[in-house]
Every structure is written in structure tokens, then in C-alpha cells.
Amino acid sequence: MHDSMSTGRLLTAAGIAASLAGTALGAAAPARAAAAPTPAHVAHVAHAAPAHAAAVAPAHAVAGTTPGPGAITAQYAEIEDDATGSELWGQSEDTQVPMGSITKVMTALVVLQSAGLNLNQLNTVPAGIVAYDDKYGASTAGLVPGQQLTTLQLLYALLVPSGCDAAYALAQAYGPGLDGFIAKMNATAAALGLKNTHFSDFSGLPDPTEYSTYSTPSDLIQLGRIAMRLPLFASIVKTSTYHVDAVAGEHPAFTWNTTNPILGVYPGTEGIKTGSTDAAGDCLLFEAVKGDEDVIGVVLDDPSWAVVATDSETLLNYGFAYYPFGSGWHRAPAQ
């Protein structure tokens, strides 16, 4: 059994363009993250390391009228009202740290904003995925060089099982070329005002170093909010299991399962993306909806997926309990 996706206008470039028109890709970034865009960094060139060794800042609720969410193991975390971007609670939310495969949210965003996008375009899986995946022991979607998959199928392979092989194939096709694609990722981050974010790899793998791709909880939540405004992206990351039928001469059948530990477990979860490396720890960018309330959060550098799930659910419970109304913070009515 697998979640199905509505096709139609979502499979057209016009549909994607219409979706992007309502996001920060079609307008100025919110003031809280505004910064003069800087030139995109060239991929795989040495870059200033993030402040990963900085002491973890004390956790805080935004207003004194609410307590904190309780024990949160993640070293870096934040929870926000998705609609307004108002922060409910944060811990070292402006500290630059690696985030592993949460990077793939930007990878997908760059593909989805590509000019003349055709989601039915066939892409040949490059030979380079073998050495790339083997070097880092990367998570894969089981792709093999020479197979041909559509862009839509590669997006599912990227975001559901967190396929680094799919990220490589998409970067090669839509850079064009790997370095060109990474430059687009950094240019997009600058355009969105993500001033504490830098990419040196399209999967979030430690290339060239553990800390050369980095972001902050605040930047990642803003990135996630923008991506989730795209119906196709939101549909993909809400998918628990996705099956691709075999096509003779192109590819075998695939069944991909989500890596998100709270999708289908915590009621109302909408997605969105996991991440994990030795330096990043286990990470999750997540969103959930309860009635008219929509909260989005992130936990970075947790010691295990069980703890990721616990931390995420604790923050979601807190977010729904103290959902913002107007400009103040008020206890939500008892259910």
C-alpha cells in the first residue's frame, strides 16, 4: 500500500511556476532573514567553517507567559508558527551547524524552479553515483548507472528514501553539472535571505568537510516553509511509501519508504525531511497541522532516531498547546 499523488497541473512547468509565484522565490524574503544577496560560492572550494564549536545557547520561550517544552535532547532546535514565522521556542537556533540530508529540501527546490521544467523528462543515472555513494556510505534509492527515470521519479527517490544517488542524478541534469547545481543552491539561499546557510554538496554529505555544508534551525525552518508552499513538494514529503512500476529498457520496479520517523505516527504530520551525518547527528525538519493550527520545527544533532522522534513530538505538542493568536502568546483552549 502506498500513498498516491494527484497528477495533472502539478506535472507541468506552468503548475510549478504558479506554485512558486506564491512563495518567497517570487517575492522578497521576510525581513527577519533579509540580507544583501552575496555571490554564490563555487562548489568544493574551501569556505569559512561554521561556528560549530560554539557553546549551546540557553533554551528560551519567546514570551514570558509560557514555559518551555520540557527536556529536549537536540543541541539545536526551534519551533515556529508556520503561517507567520513567529518563534515559539528555540535553542541555539542561529548557530551554524551541519544538517545532513535536510540539504535535499534545497536540492528539490532548485529543480522545481528550473526554467522550462518538464517532470516527465527522462534522465540517465550517471556512472559517478557509485564512487560517490561508496565514498560516504550514503543512503540510496537503489539506482544503477544507465537506468533512466523521470524527473518526478527522481524527486520521489530524493525525498522519500533520501537517495543520495537521486540527488547526484538531479544535480548532474539540472546544473547542468554538479558544480553548477551547487552554485544554484547557494544563489537560491542568498535570494531567500538564508544568510547563515551554505552548501558544498547537493546531498548534505561531508564533501569536502563535515562542516562545509551548514545552516541554522531558523534558516532551515524558513527553507522548509517555502518548500511546503509547493503542492508537489508537499505531496512527495507526505508520502510514506512510493512504488514505481518497471519500464522495459528504462528501469526496474522500485518501492521507496520514508525515512521520517514521525510520519504516520504523530497525527497531522505533513513531512518534511530527515538528515544524518557523523557531525550533524540525527536531524529532522518537520511540520504538522491540527485544525487551523500549523507548526513547523527542526531538531539537529540528536543521538538517535528514537530521540529525534521524541524531541519532535515534544516540540509539536508544545507548539499546539501554545499556538499564537494575534501578537501575543496564549494557552490554547483545552480540547
FIDRENBA-873992 format. One line per field, with one value per residue (C-alpha): x, y, z negated; residue number from 0; residue in three letters. Coordinates in Angstrom, 2 decimals. Example, Ala and Ser with C-alpha at 12.3 -4.5 7.8 and 13.67 -1.06 7.14 Angstrom:
! residues 2
east <- 12.30 13.67 .
north <- -4.50 -1.06 .
up <- -7.80 -7.14 .
marmar <- 0 1 .
nunu <- ala ser .
END
This chain:
! residues 335
east <- 0.00 1.34 0.23 -0.87 -0.19 -2.61 -1.04 -2.45 -1.32 1.44 3.22 3.51 6.03 3.14 1.84 5.21 5.56 2.12 3.13 6.41 4.64 3.13 6.42 9.49 11.02 8.68 8.98 11.41 12.39 10.87 12.55 13.81 16.22 16.84 20.39 22.02 22.49 26.08 27.66 27.13 30.14 31.74 31.29 34.11 36.15 37.28 34.77 34.79 33.77 30.54 30.53 30.03 32.22 30.22 28.59 24.93 22.84 20.32 16.89 14.18 10.50 9.82 7.48 7.48 3.87 4.69 7.04 9.47 8.54 10.45 13.54 14.82 17.95 18.76 21.56 19.95 16.18 13.30 9.51 7.52 4.03 4.16 1.73 3.53 7.06 6.75 9.11 7.61 10.76 14.36 17.72 20.84 18.56 21.02 24.08 25.59 25.82 25.68 22.26 22.91 20.20 17.87 20.01 17.84 14.99 17.08 18.08 14.41 13.63 16.34 14.99 11.40 12.28 14.23 13.20 11.13 10.81 9.40 8.74 8.33 11.84 13.91 17.29 20.06 21.56 25.26 28.12 29.52 26.91 28.78 32.02 30.09 27.77 30.51 32.88 30.44 28.34 25.42 21.74 20.44 17.27 18.91 19.58 22.08 24.10 22.46 18.90 16.51 13.99 11.79 12.49 9.34 10.53 13.94 12.29 10.47 13.74 15.41 12.86 11.19 14.12 16.60 18.51 21.92 22.10 18.97 20.48 23.56 21.45 19.30 22.32 24.03 20.91 19.85 23.15 23.93 26.84 27.48 29.35 26.80 23.98 25.66 26.18 22.43 21.73 23.83 22.36 18.86 19.81 21.09 17.95 15.80 17.79 19.21 22.32 23.59 23.35 25.96 26.05 29.10 27.22 23.76 23.05 24.45 27.29 30.64 32.20 34.77 34.48 31.98 31.19 31.35 27.57 25.74 22.68 20.82 17.49 15.97 17.18 16.06 12.56 12.32 13.52 11.03 8.17 8.92 9.24 6.00 4.10 4.72 1.90 4.08 6.88 4.37 2.73 6.05 7.28 3.93 4.30 5.09 5.71 6.04 6.08 7.43 6.47 9.18 9.56 11.39 14.61 14.49 14.41 13.18 10.40 11.20 9.48 10.71 9.86 10.08 12.92 10.75 10.25 7.07 5.24 2.16 2.91 2.27 -1.24 -1.26 2.36 2.89 6.59 9.25 12.93 15.47 19.24 22.18 25.98 28.61 28.96 25.28 23.91 20.35 18.15 14.56 12.77 9.06 5.62 2.22 -1.30 -4.07 -7.29 -6.39 -3.06 0.12 3.51 6.93 10.12 13.52 15.81 19.52 22.29 20.22 21.93 19.37 16.20 14.20 15.32 14.59 11.02 10.63 12.09 9.98 6.76 7.54 8.04 4.88 2.86 4.28 3.59 -0.06 -0.53 0.83 -0.26 -0.03 -3.09 -2.54 0.65 0.62 1.05 -1.94 -2.69 -4.79 -8.26 -8.44 -9.64 .
north <- 0.00 3.41 7.00 8.17 11.52 13.64 14.47 16.89 20.51 19.55 17.79 20.95 23.74 26.21 24.48 24.73 28.38 29.14 27.49 29.37 32.67 32.49 31.86 33.83 32.72 35.18 37.94 39.41 37.22 38.03 40.88 38.69 36.98 39.85 40.40 41.72 38.72 37.62 35.84 32.11 30.17 27.77 24.16 22.25 25.39 25.92 28.02 29.50 26.87 27.46 28.19 24.51 24.63 27.44 26.71 25.78 28.83 28.61 27.49 30.12 30.64 33.76 35.30 35.00 33.89 30.31 27.70 25.78 22.46 20.39 18.27 18.50 16.47 18.10 20.62 22.92 23.23 25.58 25.56 28.22 29.18 28.21 30.86 33.86 32.64 33.63 31.67 29.83 28.34 27.96 26.61 27.80 28.50 30.87 28.65 27.35 23.55 20.72 19.25 16.22 15.33 18.15 19.74 17.86 20.28 22.89 20.33 19.74 23.47 24.24 21.54 22.74 26.32 25.32 27.15 25.03 22.24 19.01 16.50 13.75 14.30 11.12 11.38 8.81 7.83 8.85 6.42 8.73 7.74 4.53 6.11 9.00 6.78 4.29 7.03 8.26 5.15 7.25 6.42 5.49 4.77 1.73 3.39 1.87 3.78 3.73 3.46 6.13 7.77 10.81 13.96 13.31 9.80 11.16 13.72 10.91 8.96 12.05 12.92 9.66 7.22 10.14 8.87 10.49 8.72 10.61 13.88 13.24 12.45 15.57 17.82 16.50 17.09 20.47 22.26 21.38 19.68 19.20 22.45 24.44 22.95 23.71 27.29 27.48 26.16 28.94 31.59 30.49 30.56 34.13 35.19 33.80 35.65 32.47 34.32 31.57 28.77 27.41 24.32 22.46 19.25 18.53 15.69 17.19 14.68 15.79 16.93 18.37 18.51 17.67 21.36 22.79 22.42 24.10 26.05 27.09 25.96 29.34 29.20 25.60 26.37 29.26 26.98 24.31 26.80 27.95 24.40 23.29 26.01 23.97 21.41 18.85 19.07 18.85 15.82 13.99 14.54 13.41 10.06 7.08 4.54 5.09 2.43 2.80 0.15 -1.36 0.01 -2.17 -0.59 2.15 0.85 -1.98 -1.61 0.37 0.67 3.51 4.01 7.25 7.91 10.29 8.66 10.60 10.47 8.30 8.19 11.70 12.84 15.62 15.27 16.76 15.85 17.06 15.80 13.82 14.28 12.44 12.51 11.89 15.64 16.53 13.74 12.68 15.56 16.23 19.19 18.61 20.16 19.19 20.58 20.40 22.06 25.62 25.44 24.77 24.48 23.78 22.91 21.30 19.29 18.93 16.80 14.21 10.93 8.53 8.37 7.40 10.61 12.58 11.30 12.10 15.60 16.37 15.16 17.13 20.31 19.71 19.17 22.41 24.25 23.22 23.89 27.42 28.36 32.11 34.28 37.84 39.39 37.63 34.10 32.44 29.00 27.16 26.16 22.64 20.09 .
up <- 0.00 0.84 0.84 4.25 5.86 7.85 11.19 13.77 13.43 10.99 13.84 15.91 15.77 15.60 12.49 10.79 11.80 10.36 7.09 6.90 7.54 4.08 2.31 1.39 4.69 6.35 3.75 1.28 -1.65 -5.07 -6.90 -9.75 -7.37 -4.98 -3.83 -0.72 1.62 1.96 4.92 4.89 3.66 6.11 5.10 3.41 2.70 -0.88 -2.82 -6.29 -8.81 -10.75 -14.44 -15.22 -18.29 -19.90 -23.23 -23.02 -23.83 -26.68 -25.56 -25.74 -25.18 -23.15 -25.67 -29.44 -29.51 -28.52 -29.98 -27.83 -26.21 -28.74 -28.15 -24.58 -23.83 -20.48 -20.76 -18.20 -17.83 -17.16 -16.80 -14.94 -13.83 -10.16 -8.99 -10.49 -11.09 -14.77 -17.01 -19.97 -21.43 -20.40 -21.46 -19.62 -16.68 -14.99 -15.31 -12.06 -12.09 -9.52 -8.80 -6.59 -4.09 -5.11 -2.40 0.11 -0.53 1.30 3.94 4.72 4.66 7.21 9.53 9.12 10.02 13.14 16.30 18.66 16.12 17.55 14.80 17.39 18.77 18.79 17.03 17.28 13.92 14.09 13.56 10.88 8.33 7.49 6.25 4.66 2.63 1.73 0.51 -2.11 -2.77 -1.58 -1.75 1.70 3.62 5.22 8.56 11.01 13.62 17.03 15.74 16.95 14.65 14.99 13.02 11.00 10.11 9.10 6.83 5.03 4.85 3.39 0.72 -0.35 -0.90 -0.94 2.07 2.49 5.85 6.91 5.67 7.80 10.87 10.45 9.84 12.95 15.05 13.68 13.02 15.61 13.91 10.20 9.53 11.47 9.43 6.10 7.26 7.92 4.41 2.87 5.15 4.14 0.45 0.88 2.76 -0.07 -2.71 -4.27 -5.37 -7.68 -5.12 -2.72 -0.51 0.78 1.64 3.07 0.62 -2.57 -2.65 -4.14 -0.87 -1.19 -5.01 -7.74 -8.23 -4.70 -4.26 -7.11 -8.18 -11.32 -12.77 -11.86 -8.26 -7.83 -9.06 -6.61 -3.80 -4.82 -4.95 -1.39 -0.03 -1.67 0.20 3.37 3.70 5.47 2.89 0.03 1.62 2.01 -1.56 -2.96 -1.16 -3.39 -0.63 3.10 5.80 9.33 11.87 14.06 17.58 20.08 21.28 18.63 15.05 12.80 10.25 7.10 3.74 1.57 -2.12 -4.03 -6.46 -8.54 -11.97 -12.85 -9.50 -10.03 -13.76 -15.05 -14.00 -11.43 -10.34 -6.87 -6.38 -5.72 -5.74 -7.72 -7.81 -9.34 -9.24 -11.92 -12.53 -12.13 -14.30 -13.54 -12.38 -11.37 -9.82 -10.46 -10.09 -11.45 -11.23 -13.83 -12.77 -11.80 -13.60 -11.62 -13.28 -11.82 -13.66 -13.50 -15.74 -14.94 -16.43 -18.25 -19.23 -17.69 -15.62 -18.70 -20.37 -17.19 -17.29 -20.99 -20.64 -17.58 -19.18 -22.36 -20.34 -18.32 -21.48 -22.84 -19.61 -19.54 -23.26 -22.99 -19.50 -18.87 -18.44 -17.25 -18.60 -21.98 -23.29 -24.90 -26.22 -23.65 -24.96 -26.37 -23.83 .
marmar <- 0 1 2 3 4 5 6 7 8 9 10 11 12 13 14 15 16 17 18 19 20 21 22 23 24 25 26 27 28 29 30 31 32 33 34 35 36 37 38 39 40 41 42 43 44 45 46 47 48 49 50 51 52 53 54 55 56 57 58 59 60 61 62 63 64 65 66 67 68 69 70 71 72 73 74 75 76 77 78 79 80 81 82 83 84 85 86 87 88 89 90 91 92 93 94 95 96 97 98 99 100 101 102 103 104 105 106 107 108 109 110 111 112 113 114 115 116 117 118 119 120 121 122 123 124 125 126 127 128 129 130 131 132 133 134 135 136 137 138 139 140 141 142 143 144 145 146 147 148 149 150 151 152 153 154 155 156 157 158 159 160 161 162 163 164 165 166 167 168 169 170 171 172 173 174 175 176 177 178 179 180 181 182 183 184 185 186 187 188 189 190 191 192 193 194 195 196 197 198 199 200 201 202 203 204 205 206 207 208 209 210 211 212 213 214 215 216 217 218 219 220 221 222 223 224 225 226 227 228 229 230 231 232 233 234 235 236 237 238 239 240 241 242 243 244 245 246 247 248 249 250 251 252 253 254 255 256 257 258 259 260 261 262 263 264 265 266 267 268 269 270 271 272 273 274 275 276 277 278 279 280 281 282 283 284 285 286 287 288 289 290 291 292 293 294 295 296 297 298 299 300 301 302 303 304 305 306 307 308 309 310 311 312 313 314 315 316 317 318 319 320 321 322 323 324 325 326 327 328 329 330 331 332 333 334 .
nunu <- met his asp ser met ser thr gly arg leu leu thr ala ala gly ile ala ala ser leu ala gly thr ala leu gly ala ala ala pro ala arg ala ala ala ala pro thr pro ala his val ala his val ala his ala ala pro ala his ala ala ala val ala pro ala his ala val ala gly thr thr pro gly pro gly ala ile thr ala gln tyr ala glu ile glu asp asp ala thr gly ser glu leu trp gly gln ser glu asp thr gln val pro met gly ser ile thr lys val met thr ala leu val val leu gln ser ala gly leu asn leu asn gln leu asn thr val pro ala gly ile val ala tyr asp asp lys tyr gly ala ser thr ala gly leu val pro gly gln gln leu thr thr leu gln leu leu tyr ala leu leu val pro ser gly cys asp ala ala tyr ala leu ala gln ala tyr gly pro gly leu asp gly phe ile ala lys met asn ala thr ala ala ala leu gly leu lys asn thr his phe ser asp phe ser gly leu pro asp pro thr glu tyr ser thr tyr ser thr pro ser asp leu ile gln leu gly arg ile ala met arg leu pro leu phe ala ser ile val lys thr ser thr tyr his val asp ala val ala gly glu his pro ala phe thr trp asn thr thr asn pro ile leu gly val tyr pro gly thr glu gly ile lys thr gly ser thr asp ala ala gly asp cys leu leu phe glu ala val lys gly asp glu asp val ile gly val val leu asp asp pro ser trp ala val val ala thr asp ser glu thr leu leu asn tyr gly phe ala tyr tyr pro phe gly ser gly trp his arg ala pro ala gln .
END
